[in-house]
Amino acid sequence: MSTANSVSKKVITTRVLSEMKARGEKIAMLTAYDYSTARILDAAGMDVILVGDSASNVMAGNVTTLPITLDQMIYHASSVQKAVSRSLVVVDMPFGTYQGDSQEALHSAVRIMKETGCGAVKLEGGEEIAGSIRRIISAGIPVMGHLGLTPQSINKFGTYEVRAKEEAEAKKLMSDAKKLEEAGCFAIVIEKVPAKLAGQIAKEVSIPIIGIGAGGEVDGQVLVFHDVMGINNEFSPRFLRRYADLFTIVTDAAKQYICDVKSSDFPNQNEQY
Ligand code: KIV
């Protein structure tokens, strides 16, 4: 495993991401929902921090991403943005805040940008939301798309299985990616689709394709922080690589603390005034 030893000071913008794709440098993206985590990821050299609506699952304990509100996303995103000096912070627009019409979409995106100071928004969907994406971009707000498995549509799909395995859906995915590029998106997340198809899309569009469960032939990777760091130890899809086992580390530390308090070992002479 190679490591990012020295962190470049270069501030990441949408233009930098496009330059990275042009020179074949992969884009690293992880989620964060709070100030302290974002501080660590920014200092580690993360290119993009996504304030994902997966906060609904991992922060609030909901079964789906649907319940999280615009106010809650703004709360998470403004905490993240305060910690960041280098990474590009992208904020998920939550379910029900952009699907109505382009005016509603613009209003929600403007609130996110004004109240968080973040750099861009992300929306789930293809051709059907291209008009809203255009409207948001026309106000000067960068938009990241999200295709393939789109968790806000879980009630329509009925499953979190791999998407676009059949030819018709694969064609629609390719066509949607091109429509989002035409609409002006600066990048697209593609979730849980066959690696070959994702790689083909990354070749055929000029904007960066960031994969999650979409193989290695794309321009970058995104995962959920709590999954990667082993805080959430109940989720083990094939595409996930765990880099730490914080569930065990924190459990052991908590047990030791309980033990030390109950045995009056903590605090000792040096830990009091
Ligand atoms: O909400 C989220 O965390 C996401 C990633 C899974 C891409 O959209």
Residues whose N, C-alpha, C, O or C-beta is under 5 A from the ligand:
A	BS01	KIV	T31 G52 D53 S54 V189 V222 V224
